[in-house]
Amino acid sequence: MKKVYVLILSVMMFIALAVSGCGSTTDSKPAAGGTGTAPEIKAIQDRGTLKVGVKVDVPKFGFKDPKTGQIDGFEIDLTRALAKKILGDEKKFEAQGVTAKTRGPLLDNGEVDLVIATFTITEERKQSYNFSDPYFTDGVALMVKKDSGITDLKGLADKTIGVAQSATSKKAIQEAADKQGIKVKFLEFGTYPEIKTALDSGRINCFSVDGAILYGYLDDTTVILNDRFTPQEYGVASKKANAGLAKIVNDTINDMKKSGELDKLMQKWGLK
Ligand code: GLU
């Protein structure tokens, strides 16, 4: 009799636990950790921290304050919202600085769960990674030395443009140059500081990448031209196999769009 009583009690406790684990998520509660939870989300919850690749040299998006070492920006706030959704605490994330060249490999080898780093959604990249719906749209821009007198892409005919390896910039500018019937040359670099140094030394005549990124390198001697080429839609990227994680990320982004939270964040960072 006692055994039956214990058995009934255990079954009731099991049901109660299962029900509480499958409840819908709210802003303050972490994503469900019940039986339906994707393994990659469970792994993040067991680890207790969300690992994210972010930019550290893009003002307003992901920028590391050289004095405090603190990384802040619109994409860091997005990271906070995702940490809150997945782990119930916006502080539970670890940010790692990435570049256009390193962000893909860091996702591939599992060093980061997500990349939130001015990563343009392209058909080609979608073959390798899951991308959320876009959370921001930028355009490819051109930075030249003020004293060059160059005011538009035409002024760069037969000149050399510095671009980053693994970035969308070269293709965008090549297409625009073809349309305008001009020839341009490209030099590819691993990092943005190297491109800026090459521009300053006169090795190249122009530094091209998304406008947002160029702002991090603007100084008294340089100017960003008004032209914008090929819209760059930024998405949160995750490993192709991690469909559960991709879904929770996309749902969060879309919830933030609907609630007006994303707009508020853009306003906060002066991006509207
Ligand atoms: N957003 C562009 C891309 O994804 C520029 C490169 C970068 O984000 O660093 O290729």
Boltz pocket constraint, residues with backbone or C-beta under 6 A from the ligand:
constraints:
  - pocket:
      binder: B
      contacts: [[A, 99], [A, 100], [A, 117], [A, 118], [A, 119], [A, 120], [A, 164], [A, 166], [A, 167], [A, 168], [A, 169], [A, 209], [A, 210], [A, 213], [A, 232]]
      max_distance: 6.0
